[in-house]
Amino acid sequence: MRIVIINYGAGNIQSIMFAIERLGFKAVLSNNPEEIQAADKVIFPGVGEASSAMTKLRESGLDSLIPTLKQPVLGICLGMQLMCNSSEEGNTKGLGIFDVDVVKFSNQVKVPQMGWNQIYNLKSDLFAAIPENEFMYLVHSFYAPNCPEAIATTNYDLEYASALQKDNFYGTQFHPEKSGEVGEKILENFLKM
Amino acid sequence: MLAKRIIPCLDIKNGRTVKGVNFVDLRDAGDPVELAEIYSAEGADELVFLDISATEERRKTLVNMVRSVAEKINIPFTVGGGISSVEDVEILLNNGADKVSINSSAVKNPQLINDLAQKFGSQCVVVAIDAKQIDGQWIVHLVGGKVPTELNLFDWAVEVAERGAGEILFTSMDNDGTKNGFANEALAKLSTLINIPIIASGGAGNIQHFVDSFKEGKADAALAASVFHFKEIEIKALKQELRNNGIEVRL
């Protein structure tokens, strides 16, 4: 199986690489369109600021490639947010895969949300054998509101979409690679699709 | 609900853990990876590695350690100690650290906070603040509490948050090592002034101290070293007791 992690200069890629290795798979880093298209699984990571990450994605031409991919694609954290219509962070236009607009948490809660929070309303094969209300590791200031494409929700400030799915595209706001054994199981579910 | 976090802190010298660590089942008491795995299995929510080595080889050794930890550990970890530039941070993050903690370098060059937040995102920038009370004023100190600055804890914390820190690690030098509890009044005041997470540090001696740091100190996370290293408090039992006290934890 060929697993490609999209390398566009935004993300803590090493942690994902190591998590995939712990599961007994190998991943390669790439920003090469042919290599990404030929992969069995594609992981789209991202941390940092939305508009600068999107600029990097455009510079490498990957913004038009990603929405056309046919294999399972998993966006993580900012990767998931960039797959949405837009983000309030830096007034960024997203890839438009998920029909939802990313907005900022209110100042009623500490921002960023940092730490372990529960996921529930689990709805996808991504969560096969994962019980409701498991804790996942999240670090984010912006969120995707609850919407029809939500496959998991989390409560912070309000109930929001902590995972999304549309067809072959999956996104998790949480970091499965940093969420203990349960997180690794979710990553494994994705890799075994 | 977002869980309160329990964070063991490991002091690292030349790639090895220091301070006597009372784990009889350890094959190698100085191996940070092995200790990290044990804490992770016991339910630690995060780990902090504080590098206190001062050799020329420091950076290379630390990077190797970070890489070994990231290979094995599936919970987040922070690396601190002697970090003073964007380049220092880049190499640690690229090798698998989730966050970095800066302290003296932020006081000497506050712009570093802005630069790191802009380049890597606030989520990986922890600013550690050591402070103690002098004539009723909380004064920021450097070099492990030895050198006072002109800065007031609360003013500095507000500035740090405005510059883009994602989290503050506040150590009360008055409480550190006393095992008499965390500086809950100062912690609670910090939470009213700034809207980023605050890690309480310094003073943990028993389980009730952790309960108090969350209830009275309004901390988002609590960090300790010796009570965990010497097994005076076990993380699982601690978290169970926190839950019994109505505090949300990941069990």
Interface residues (C-beta under 8 A of the other chain):
Chain A: N12 Q14 S15 F18 A19 E21 R22 V47 G48 E49 N107 K110 V111 P112 Q113 M114 G115 W116 N117 Q118 F135 Y137 V139 H140 S141 N155 Y156 H175 E177 K178 S179 G180 E181 G183 E184
Chain B: M1 L2 A3 K4 R5 S40 D45 E46 R67 A70 E71 K72 N74 I75 P76 L93 N94 N95 G96 D98 Q118 K119 F120 G121 S122 Q123 C124 G166 E167 N195 I196 P197 D220 A221 R250
